Amino acid sequence: MLRGKELGMAGLASAEKQDSFSGGRLTLQGRAVGPVPQLSGFQKERGHQVPKVSDEAAQAFVQAIGEREVRNHADLVFQRLRKEFSLRRRDFNLQLSKGAVRISLPESRLDVWIELQGETPGNYELRTEVSGEKLLEEALIPQWVQVLEGICSELIWQPRRSINVAKVIDRLEEDARLRPHLDYPLDGSFLTLVCPDPLVIWEVRADQVTFRIPTGGDLRSLLEGSQRLLPLLGSPHASPEGFSQV
């Protein structure tokens, strides 16, 4: 029998301290989007209607009717975790709330929850987030690929210290191989760097660095590509592999 207790998302959010990675928080994220009527708990005959606005009541409704999808998805990821990391029952702790599941492990944490998509209230998002200090350790990459392939497509690092985006842009523009793949707005508030081989999209803001692969992309490319690109934030090293000389 899994250990667990019922508490709300606010309780889940405050129950843990932030994970650290080079002085910040590191997470792998994924999302699956679909129409609200496709959720197993949606019953038109009981008067259920598709939300037209993303307010608190609509969010609670989606959390209630999407409960089965959340639990099933969390169990799927958990079974992969058990296999790849040889977990025993006492190695993890389970916390449940309405429309959310948290599985706490010794050095990482899995969160699965459902919410109404803000920009399209007729759709839901089934969210997956894995956080931990050792997600990018080279020896663990094959295991995380097996667990999260097809589920997560973003790696996000939130540093404790603000990033000087303008300085990073200046540094990247000094490399002729990087310039054609670099983009940024007039005010230089953020930058985007597209590594073409393999395709990894890198976005840098003052408070967050995001690595992203397109739908159907290779998770291994995301994890390994992030390791190659991240050093470019702080030092004028040679261009990483994947960029052609122009």
Steps between C-alpha positions, in 0.01 A plus 500: 500500500650837398550757771316826440278775629246740360599866466441781254740633237593791728608248761698303243676812381606606848586155634839484329799728477626604158742264330840640401711464186808722479327741732143464378205274422506241221186338362392283209151587378243355265139563414224320313211710370149390408135609490326503838209277377751218441577470871356183651299689762324730255132404481281712277189319624573632849510855374876535465601788273830604347643796698507829314733678743794381705384594849530320833172312458595380152839379625336306783259343250782381273695365798197297604411353161865436410585308816528164323730637230733647763519179704548279192774721360680526833489121535644455149796727581543341841521149356775618267679658797476176699652303215782737405606601851420169678274674751364329808184607682693674774702703245213736420210688654164561331284809552157533340270796453209583271637484147863463613755234596845550653759223534800600711824307451834536681653729234212594273128564496220426252189719478202425276197726490223621273384853434292702258705646218506875555506614138243241388252432785337221299818296532674337795870450563632187668830619647806297599794645690812330632742696715827406667864590544643215291277493193792590272760262639635321195462154654128560565405635157418156346269422792315832483461453124333164560268648762402827330536439124182622330388673820738792568627743237637792706789538741481815712767651722407786733824646641518672834686791348361706214658449157628801307338413168661786310848377592413147391377632164824696452704191584310276260521753217880483518481145360435490125351151526241607758383831351277350223314293761450783750189716531390767749257797518595866473524547876719191547276374781543138394679294237428186302773276363405208275748213490421328167672164545334357697216752522492661845348844561670705771328802658674720755325755721625684807331257737469181294684287244288261293612220270226363274457233235214501247217248508640160420853612590760286668521541879862387503582790267332737744695375802837473328449821302430696816834390643679628189316833486485601865871594530446766231321708764813579690811456286608556138575135433514363147168426336342172609449221252200541270586845364655532154767751412369779274 
